[in-house]
Amino acid sequence: MILMLCLAAGGSPAPDANEAHYLSKARHYWNPGWCAGDPFLESADAHVVFYWTFGWVASLLPFPVAAWLGRLITWTMLALAWQRLSRAICPLPWHAVLSAGLLIAGVQLCHFGGEWLIGGVEAKGFAFAAVFLALERMLRNRWNTAALLLGIATSLHVLVGGWSLVAAAGAWWGCGSFRPKLSRLAPGLAAGCALALPGLIPALLLTWGTPGEIVDKANLIYVYQRLAHHLVFHRIVHDHATPFLPLFRHLILLAIWAMLSWRTPCVLSQGQLGQRPVRGFVGSAVAIAIAGALLDQLLLPMPSLSAAILRYYWFRLSDVALPAGLALTVVGLLRAYRDAPTTLSRSTFSVALLCVLANLAANVVSRGWEANVGSGRAALGGAEFALKEHPQLYRQWRDCCAWIREHTPADARCLTPRWQQTFKWFAERSEVVTWKDIPQDARSVVAWWERLEEACPPVVSAGGIAALSDEQILELARRYEFQFIVVDKWLGQREFGFRRVYPLDKGHSEYEVYELPRSIQLNDPVTRIGIADRKEDK
């Protein structure tokens, strides 16, 4: 049943928001010849353990099959881990399903930094499953095993596991006289650190040996230009469509968790560990988020230092841990008062069940809408707004990519629309740059930003590739060695001086493909005369 809730919450058509990004990288990790020359795919690998364990699946199976297989594996692991964690607090039948529904609703509706738990396949889903298992071990006073599991989580996703290790330290401290001595935890901590190294070492190598000025520039690009909606407190608060809404809903969740925790007995009898580890873990996660908000405000006059610190996703753990803490507190309250229900326990059960059912219904309705328009929102990225006016865009985008996959050389490189994020998924060809595919190592981040500014300046964001002149396109082609351009006509139209190869029937699609001359020399008079002649012919 928990798995079915995951399916309702994250069962959108493949690819989901990050799947094209992750699975393309995973396939290239095992098959470097696939889309060879793509600058993003050939940048440093930050999630080596995930690519090593799951990348071969993406290299052997079609992308949609690999995505759904990965989702089912991830959600099954999350469901099993959550069931064990919930039962450690409340072993009553079906209460694990109720708590799972509350967890999913809380993450979807009350996140602050845009974090999600149930969605496309990527490394952090596996990491959170290990974190939930570690919490269950803490509740059963098996701290050494918990340290091992947190080490595995860190190897899978260094930020999820790393922040969870910090929160686990807070949970250990919060257990007071019930916490084991550090000497008893030494074996588990040592083994956990060893298990974390496969994820920690690649993360450290992302900036190793890179000059400080390049690292500073990469941090500023990463934090303030690309991912401010996840990383920067004041940008999350003010840049939202409804200012302060993310902060308000997260604070409401925090207040409800604190109130119910205060009214729920930590233990049922003296001498038990009770819910102390979970409360300490959630409290530490919230403290990490508060520290991130304070650092954001304190370091406003020092953007370089601020970017170097804020790049570590200070709000990621709180977005998941706080809904998890509330869900576990609810079932803990229901267990505490099961023999003598109170008004609070009855009301809590009714409200919790209503929230789960309402969120489930909303997810089912959302799945039906996405089945009608396909995964256009993920495919078109920042241009998803256009689906309302041009519902055919997603189908035409897939048709265009299919033609490129079938009619262009395997080593072809294309200049693609700025906002799309699934060209490699559908067309299986290298591209110059795309907004979604930001690398992780410092040098590649700076190079990515330079390509983006040259190939996709603001005029292209507003008017599409048609905003570039033929001469500008030729100069870009000479610099970045691409042979085809994919034009997004729905943003802007003009006559190009190159040979249109798709579609053959003009006006048939909102996307057109043009082939550039074989010899691209901006100063070559033959090439320039050829362009002028084709314009006159048209």
N, C-alpha and C positions, 0 to 999 in steps of 0.2 A: 504493500500500500504506500509506503514511503517512496518507493521507486516510481509508482504511478503519479504521486504528487510532483516528483522531479520532472517527469515526462510532461505533465501539464504546464509546469513553470518554464521549462527550457526546451520544449519540443518544437522550436521554430525550424523552418526548412533550412537545410545546410546551404551555404555557410552562415554561421552566426557571426557576430561582430568581429571576433578575433580569430576565427578558425582559419580563414584564408591566410592570415598573417602567420599563425603558428604552424599549420600543417604544411604550408609551402616551404617554410624553413626546415621543418622536420624531413620532408622528402628530399630536399637538396642536401641535407646532412648525410644521408645514405647514398644519394645519387648525385654527385657534384656536376655531372654532365647535364642534368635537367635544368633548363633555364640558365645555362652557364653564362656568366658575364653580368648577371643581374647584381647591381651593387648592394642591395639589401641582403639577398641570399648569401652573398660571399663576404658579408661583414662577420665580425666575431660572434660566436654562439654563447649566449648568456645562460641558456637552460640546457646544458649538455646532457644531464641525466634524463630529462624528458625526451630529448631528441634521440638519445641512445636507446631508450627502452621502448619508445612508441614510434620513432621515426621510420623504422622498417615497415610498420603497418601502412603508413602513408605512402611509402615508396612502392609497395606491392599492390595496393588496392586503389580503386578510383577514389577521388577525394570525398564524395558524399558517403560512400560506404565506410571509409576510414573515420569520417567525422561521427557517423552514427554509432559505429562500434566503440569509438573512444568515449562518446557520451554515455553509452550504456555501461561501460566499465567504470567510468568515473562516478556516475550516479549510483551504481550498485555499491561501490566502495563507500560513498558518502552515506547511503541508506543503512548499510550494515554498521558503520562506525557510529552514526547517530542513534540507531536503535540500542546499541550497547551503552552509549553514554546516557541516554534518557532512562533506560532501565536501571542504571546504577543509582539514580535518584528516585525513580518511581517505577517499580516493576509491575504495576497494574496493567491488565490487558488494554490494548489500543491507545494507551496514553502516549506511547512513543510516536504514533501517527499524528496525534493532536499536537505534540510538541514540534514535530517536523513541519507540520503545516504552519505553525506560528513562526518558526525559524525562517521559512521561505517567505512568508508575508512580511516579516520584519525587515529582511534584507532587501526585498524588492521595493518596499514602500517607505522605509525610514532610514535609508543609507544617507550618509553625508558626503563622502568623497567619491561617490559613483561606483563603489565596489559591488560586485555580484558574486554569488556562490553557485547557482544552478544556471548553466548556460552552455556555450560551446566548449569543446574539449581543448584544454590547455593545462599547463603544469600546475597552476595553483589549485585546481579542483582536486588532484591527487594529494597535494600538500595539505589541504584542509581536512581531508579524510584522515590523514595521519595525525593531525592536531586533535581531532575529536577523539580518536582512539587514545591519544596521550592524556587527554582530560579524564577519560574513563578510568585509566590506570591511576591517575592521581586520586580520584574519588575512592578507589579501592586500596589506597596507600601503597601503590606499586610504583614508586618514584623512579627507580632505576629503569624499569621498562618504559616509563613515560619519557625519560631522557633519550632513550634509543629512538623512540618514535618521533620525537621532535628533531633529532638529528636527521632522520630520513626525510621529514618534511622540509628541512633546510636544504638538503641535497636536491630535492625536487624543485623548490622555489625558495630562493635564499631570503627574500623579504618576508614571505608568509611564515616560514620556519624560524627566521631570525627574530622577528618581533614576538612570535609565540614563545620562544625561549625566554625573552625578557619578561613577558607576562607570566610565564610559568615560575620564574624566580619570584615575582610578586606574590603568586599564589602560594608558593612554599613559605615565604615569609609570613603571609597572613594566617597560616595554620597555627602559629604560636607554639604552644607546648606540644602540639600534635605533630609538628614537622620533624622528620628524621634529621639526624646530624649530617653535616656535609661529608664527614668521613665515610658514612654509609653510602652516600650518593656518588662517591668518587669513581667507582667502576662504571656506573651508568653514564656519568658525565663524560668520562674519557672516551667511552665507546660512541656516545652521541656526537661528540666533537669529531671523531674519526669519520663517522658516517656523513657528517655535514660537509666534509672537505670537498667531495666531488661537485657540490653546488657552490661552495664558497670560493674555491680557487678560480674558476672561470669568471666569477664576478669581480675578483680582485684584479684579474688580468685585463679587464676592460679599460683601465686607465694606467696600467703598469708601463713605465718607461715613456709616457706621453708628457711633453712639456706642459708646465702649469698653465700657460696662457691658453693652450688648446683645451685643456680640461675645463677651465673656467668658462670659456666660450661655449663648450658643449653643454655644461650644466645650465647656463642661461637659456640656451635653445631648448633643452629638454624640459626644464621646469616652467619657464615663463612663456615660451612660444608654442610648445606642442602639448604639454600635459598639465597646464595650470588648472584645468577643471577637475583633476584628481589630487593635485599636490599643494596648491596655494590656498590657504584659508580665506583670505580676503577676496580672491577671485571666485572661489566656490560660492561664497556668500552673496556677492554683488552681481556676478555675471549670469546667475541663474535667471530663467524667464520670470520667476517670481522671487525677487530678492529676499533673502533670509529664510526661505522655505526649507532648504536642506538642513540648516542649523536648527530651525524650530522643530521639525519633525523628529530629528535625532535627540534633541533635548527632551521632548515629550516621551520618547522611548526610554531615555535614561531615568526620568522622573518616575515612570510607571515601574520600572525594574527596581529602583530604590525603595519605593513604597511597598511593593509586594515582598521584597526581600526582608524588609523590616517586620512585616506581618507574618512571615513564614518562619517556623522554627528551623534553625540550622541543622539540628539533630533531633531524633525522636527519643533518645535516651542519652544519659551522660556517658562519657568515655568514648564517643564515636567521632570520627572525623567530620562526618556530615557534608554539607555543601560548601565548606570553607574553601576548598581549592577552586571551585567554579567561581565563587564570588571574588576571590582574590585575583583570578585570571581576568575576569571581566572588568573589575576595577582597575587593574593594571593596564588593560587595553584602552580604557577610557582615559587614564592618566597619560598614556602615550599620545593620544589624539589631542588632549589639552596642551601638552608640551609642544606639539607641532603647531597649534594655533598661536601659542605665546611666542614661539620662535619666529613665526611669520611676522608678527607685529613688531617684535623687538628689533628684527633685522631689516626692516623696510629701508633704512638708509644705506644698507650694505648688500646690494643685490647679488654680488658674486658669492659672498659667504652664505647668504640666504639660499641661493640655488644649490650650493654644495651640500647643504643640510636637508633642505626640503625634498630633494630628489628621492628620498627613501620611503615615500608613501606612509606618512605618519598616521593617516586616517584609515588605512586598509584593514587593520585588525579590528578596530572598533566597529566598523561597519558590519562585521560578521559576528564578533564576540558579543556585542550588546544584544542583538536579537536572540542569539543562542542563550545568553544568560536569562533573558526574560522568559523564553520558552521553557527552560528547565525550572525556573522559579515557579511558573504557573503549575506545572505538573507536580512539583514538590509541595506546593500549597494544597493541591487536590488530594495528595496522599496523606498529608498531615491531618486533614479534616475529613477523611473519607468515612470514619465511623460516626462522627458528630458534625455534619456539615453546618457551616455558618453562612450568614448572609453574604459575607465576602467571598467564600469559596464557591457558593452557587452563582453569584454574579460573575466571578472570574471565569468559571467554566462556560457560562452562557456567552459572554463577550468573546472569549477565546474561540469557541466553536463558530460563532458568527463571523469573526475575522477570517478564519481559515476557509469557511465556505464561500464568503464573498470574494476573497482573493483567488480561490480555485475557479469560481465562475468567471471572474475577470480574465484569468489566464486562458480558459477555454474559449471565451469570445475572441481574445487576441489571437489564439492559434487559428481560429476560423478566418479571421481577417487576413492573416499572413498566408494562409493557404490560397487565398484568392489573388493576392498580389505577388506571391512568391516571396523570396527573401530580398526584395528590392531595397529595403532600408539598409541592410548590410552590404548589398552589392554596390549601391550608389553612394554610400557613406554620407558625407555632408550634404549631398544633393537629394536626400530623401524627400525634402519638401516638394520636389517637382513631381513626385508620384501622384499627387492629387490632381494636378493639371495634365500630366502625361502618364496615365496608368500603363501605357504600352511600353514605357522605357525599359523596364526590367527584361521583358521578353526580347526586345530589340537589342539590348545590350548582350544578352546571352547568344542571340543569333550572330551578332557581329563577332564575338569572341570565338564562336564555333567555326566561323569562316576563316578567321586568322589561324586557328589551330590546324585546320585541314589544308590551307592553301599557301602557307608561308613556310620558309625553311625553319628547322628546329632551333637554329642558332640566331634567328632574327631578333632584333630589338626594336621596340616601339615606343613612341612618345604618346602617352595616354592621358585622358582627362584627369585633372587634379583630384577630383572628389571621389572617383571610383576606388574600390579597394579589393576587387576580385578578379583583376585581369589575369594574373598568373593562375588563379584557380580554374577559370573557364578557358582561357586561351593558351595557357601553358607556354608562354613566351616571356622573355626578359623585357623589362621596361626601364625607362630612364630614371623615373622617380615617381613616388606617390605619397600623398600626405599620410596615409595610414602606416606605411612601412618605415618607421623610424628605427635605425639601428640602435645598438646598446653601447658599443665602445665609443670613446670620446672622438677619435679621429674620424670615424665613419659618420658620427652625428654632425660634425662640422661640415664634412663633405656633402652629406644629405641636404643640409640647409642651403648650402651654396647652389646645389643643383635645383632645389625647389625654387629658390629666388630667381634663377636664370630661366628655367624652363616653365615655371608656373608663377609668374609675377601677379600682382593684384588684378591686372587687366584680364588675365586668363581666368582667375577665380570668378570674376563677374561675367565675362563674355565668352569663356571657353577658348579653345585653341584657335578659333577663328580670329581672336584678338591679336594674334601674332602675324606679322607680315611673312611673305614667302622668304624674304632675305633673312629674317630672324630665324625662321625654321631651318634654313640651310646652314646658318652659322651654328645653331645648336646641334644639327646633325653632324657637322664636321667635328664638333667638340666631343659629343657623346656617342657618336657612331651608331645611330639608329637608322633603320631603313624604311620604316612605316610610321605614319601618324594616324591616330584614331581621333576623329573630330566629333565633338559633342554639339551637333547642330542645334539642339533645343536651347542652348545657351547663346549661340551666336552663329550667323551664317555669312559666308562670303564666297566668292569664286577663288579657288586655289589654282596655282599654276602647275600643279603636279597631276600625275595620272591617277584618277580615281579607280580603284580596283574593287571596291565594295561600297554600296550595292550597285549592281549593273543598271538597275532601274532607278533613276534619280527620284528622290522624294519618297522612296520605299521605306526608309529608316531614318531615325533621328541620329544615328551614328554612321559615319562614313570612314572608309580607310583609303588612304592615299599612299602610293609608293614613290619614294624619292629617287632622283637620278642615281645611276650606279656610281658615277664619279662625282662626289660632292666637293666641289671647289668653289668657295664663295666668289673668288676673283676670276674664275674661269669664264671667259666671255661666251663660250659655247653653251655652257649650262644656263647662263643668264638669258641668252638669246632664245634658247629652247623654252624657257619659262614664259618669256614674253610672247613667243609664237603661239603657245598653247592658250594663253589668255585671249589672244586675238581670235583664235579658232572658236573658242567658246562664245 
